[in-house]
C-alpha cells in the first residue's frame, strides 16, 4: 500500500455499518501524518446545483446534484472539476481533475459554468470525510476499507448508485483470493 492514499478510493467493507459510510466510496483528496480528508462519491442529495447556488450564479440546469461529501465541515462546499486553466498543479487530484474549495475558486468556476455552451464536468460536495492522525491507518488494519487507485470515471460514473458494487468488483479483480487450501496461484 502506498504511503499516501491521496488519489485513491476507499471502498467501505461489507462490515462497516457507520451510517455515514455504509457502502460508500470515498475519494481521498489529502493524506499525510496529520490525517486524511476525502469526499464520498456515491451519496447524492436531492438538491440540484442550480437550486443550491441560484443566488450566486445563473447556471444552466443540467440536473447536476449536490453530493453529501461526508460528516465533517457540513457547511463547506467542495468542487471537483476539469477546468485545468482555472487550476494550479497543487490542486490536481487525478489527471485532469482538480479540487476547488476557496471563494475565488468557486467564483471562477461558477463564472465558467455559467457560459451557455460549457459542458465541463464537475461535481459539488457539501462537507467532507476526515480522519485524525493514524485514524485511517487503524481503520485499514481492521479491514473497514478496501483501497484501489482512483480514476476520473470513478468520480463521474454512468450510474452513481452502482459505484460501490462496481468498485468492490474492481478491488476483487485487482486482489484475487486463492480458494481455501490452494497454495499455487496458477490453480486460481
N, C-alpha and C positions, 0 to 999 in steps of 0.2 A: 504494500500500500504506500502511496506517495506521502512525503512529509506533510505537504499541504494538500487539502482536498478542494482548494479553490478550483472552480470549473469542473467539478464532479457532481454527480447526483447521489443523494441519499435516498434510498428506497426503503420505506418503512417495512420492517419484518412483520411476518404474519402475527406474531405475539404482541406487537406494540399496540396497546389499547388506548393510549392517551388520545382523547378525542381531538386534540389539536393536530395530531399527526397520523391518525388511523388511515392506513392505505394511502399515505401521502408520498409525493415525490418532491424532494427539496433540491433546488439548485444552490450549491454553496458559492457565495459571492466573495467571501473572505474567510481565511482560516490561518491562524498563527498562534503563537504562545499565549496570546491574550484571550483566545476563544475563537468562535466561529459565528458566521452570520450567513443566512440564505433566505430564499423565498420559496414558498410552497407553490408548485407549478400546476397543481390539479385541484384547486379549490376556488372555482369561480363564484362570485356573488351574483345576485340578481340585478345589480346596479350596472347600468352601462356607463362607459367612459363619458359619453355626451351628457348624461344625467348628472354625473358627479362633478363635471367641470364646466357646466353651462355658463356659470358666471365668470369664468376665466378665459374661455376661448369659444369661437364659433366653429365647432368641429362638425364635419360630415358624419352622420350617424351610420356607422358601418356595423353596428351591433356588437362592437367590442365590449366585453365585460371587464369590470374591475375584479381582480382576484384577491382573495384573502391570503396575504403573504406569510402570515404567522401571528402568534400571540404576543409578540414584542413590538413596542412602538406602534401601536394600532392606529395612531393618528397620522403616522408618517406615510408618505406616498413614494413609491419607487417605480421606475420605469426601465424596462429592458427594450432596446430599440436597435435598429440597424442603420442609423444615420451617422455614418462614420465621419462626415465633415463637421459634425457638431461635437465630436468627442476627442478626448485625448487618449493616448495609448494606455494610461494607467487605469482607465475605467473600462477597458475591453475585457469582458468576462469570458467570452468564447470568440472564435474567429468571426469577425464581422458583427458581433453582438455586444452592445455597450450598456452600462448602467448609468442612469441619470437619477440623482437624488436631491440635488440642491435647487433652490428657487430659480437661479439662472438657467440651469439645465432644463427645467420644466418650461420656462418661458420660451426658450429657443425651440424646444421640441414641439410644444403646442403651436407655435407660430408656423413651423414647418408642416405639421399635420393638418393645419387649417387650410392649407393650399388645396384648391379644387381637385387637382389631378394627383395628389400624393397618395400613393398606396403603400407607403412604408409599413413594414411590420413592426408592431410594438405590443407590449403587454404591460399593464399597470397593476401594481400590487399595493394594497393597504396593509401596512405592518410587515413584519419580517419574523424569521425564526432566529433565535440567538442562543448561544451556549457560552458559558464561562470557561475559564482556563481548565483544560483537561476534562471538561464535562462530556464533550462529544466523544473523546477517546474512550471514556468509560462506557458510554452507550454502545460504541462499536465493539468493545470487548464482550459486552453482554449479548451481542448479536441482535441489537434492536434495529440496526440498519444494514442494508447491503449497499455497496458502493460500486458505481461504474463511471467511466468518463462521460461527460455531458457533450451533447451536440446541439446546434441550433434547432433541429427538428424536435428535440425534446421540449423546448420552450414553446414552440408553435406546432403542436401535434394536430393531426387531422381530427382526432377525437380526444378531447381532454379527459373525458370520463373513462377511457380505457388506458390512459397513460400508466397507471400503476401496474395493471396486468401486463402491458407491453414491456415496461421496464423490468419487471420480475422475470419475464421470459428472456429478455436480453441478458440479465445477470446470470441466469441459468445456462444460457448458451456460452457465455464467457467463462463460467466457472462450473464445468461439468462435474458431477459427482459420480464416483465409481459405485456400482451396485455392491451391496453388502458382501464381504468376503473376497471381492475381486482385488487383486493387487497389481494387475498389469493394465496400463492404460489402453493397450490395443484390444482388450476384452470389452471395453466400454462401448 
